[in-house]
Amino acid sequence: MSKHAFILLSHPEYPGKFANPLTYAIQLDDAGHNVDVYFDGEATYWFDGLEERPQPALDAYTRAKDRALIAGVCDHCASFKGVAEAVEAEGFEIEGTEHAPDVAGLVDEGYEIHTV
């Protein structure tokens, strides 16, 4: 099976840019593919006020999180944007200010990169 990494970069004011790629990630997971989802850039704001995010984006996020498809959140972006506490409240670690993910490393591991 193939490997896919979704890198979410969009601001949460555009919920379709969360609902759609998270749903695609779930579909790929259902089909047996390896899938990792990363929140980077403006997407790290997703965690601030999470309970207020609209459906179907919130449902897609919850399903992806429950399947452990969320591989990480950019430490640098979450720290710089002041949302590190909200990210950690969701169970993701922020361990400094290093930028993530390592896209070159993912490609070296055979992942196809999808950015939204």
Secondary structure, DSSP 4 states (H G I P E B T S, - for coil): --EEEEEE-S-TT-THHHHHHHHHHHHHHHTT-EEEEEE-GGGGGGGTTGGGPPTTHHHHHHHHHHTT-EEEE-HHHHHHTT-HHHHHHTT----SS-----HHHHHHTTEEEEE-
